[in-house]
Amino acid sequence: MAPKKKSKPDEQSALELSVREELPDAAQKEKKEKKQKKEKKDKKETTHTTDEPDTEKHVKDKNKKDKTKKHEEHDVTKDVKEKEKTEKAKKTVGTVRDQTQKPENVVPSPVGLPPGWRAVEKEYISGQYAGQTYVRYFSDSHSSVSSVKKAIELHAKDTGQDLQVLLKEFDILKKREKEELAKTREEKGKFSKDRREQCIEVFRATHGQLNGPIVCAIPGWRGESKLLERCGQLCASYYDPKGTCFKLVKDIEAYFGNLMLQGKPEEVPDIAAARDSVKLDENGKPIHAARSENIVEEYTVPPKEKKNKRKREHSVVNDEWYRVVTHIRVLGCSAKLPDDVPAFDELNQDLKQIQKILVQRRFAKDTQIVYVLGRVPGCGVANRRILEGIQGFYYRMPENFNGRPCYQQIRATSVPDRLACTNMYLYFSALRTAWKCSPMLDDSKAALALFEEDASTPVDLNERWKIYEARQV
């Protein structure tokens, strides 16, 4: 057997090439895919081992860029909003400045305000205090401080001074100011309650009790009266030679008594000569010049108006708001009350005291007095305040109202020889053709108690009185 012949290298390469060319296309594609996967795997492993730090750095840098971008966007948005807000504020501030360009209303500094501070008066723009003024304190470092004491505290903190020493000095200054103010008030005839009673007692012990006619007879003094529409009475005011106004005779007695306590009795006018110079009318009653000769429409010194007085709510009252009661009675009591009146013994004593004081005050001895019996035992608690309010003695006023007698409630007080008139009236209503018991002498106002009868006098009008009952509106 002949040995095989070895092929030469060139022949072998040609053979392999021919074989490769003869492989199917699918096998070649599969082989190529495996090779690509292997290369990809090797590349991935190499990247993971050699480039891991660079990858983390890349991620951090990317996050940082994103964050910076967000911040830039936020800053841009914020700047836009701030710009809009600033422009809006400028418009608002411009409006406020236009309204507040007025110079500060600096007022005199109160006692104890530290140096370098100023007091500025401001005004309430709205609310219940609108139109009223208040004071705030300002310095170069502080503004709108509400009190002098707070200003002292801030001043001590700024300057390093001892706060307790400053406050002690402030208390001394306030006490001195209070004493000076009290002295000024006393010079004008205005005193504390105890001081007033002391001055009156000292004056009366020497000169006796004053009254209106005597005051008007003192040289240099004068009086005037004004008719009060609400109650129909004359209200007198008195003026000294300097023009100081006194509303009460007791205030004048206190003023003279204070001069005596101060060791100035020579400044008290001759009261005895003034008392002797008082003129009398045909009935022997002293002529009150302020009430008969000098009646004015407005006082020379008008009274101070009360601020922030709450407005009353008014409602229309009709007949349905009244109910009939049987225990209201109007009794004539020229001598004494009937025995069937509760506590008539005590009431008769009060009646005698009232009649005595009226005579002392130059009223006629036959001045008519009536008694309104409102609340009696067993009548219950309904309308208790009204019944107790209308109950009491009424004296006949000098002038009629609507052509009939008019009465005002009067009471004895704990002070000897002293009576008190209340704002309760008993009068005839021409509009209702009825007798009214009301806190106002005004025919157009509703009454607390009403008796519909055209009687010439309210005495003995019993059993058919109507009493007011409040309703929810």
Disulfide bonds with the S-S distance in Angstrom:
none
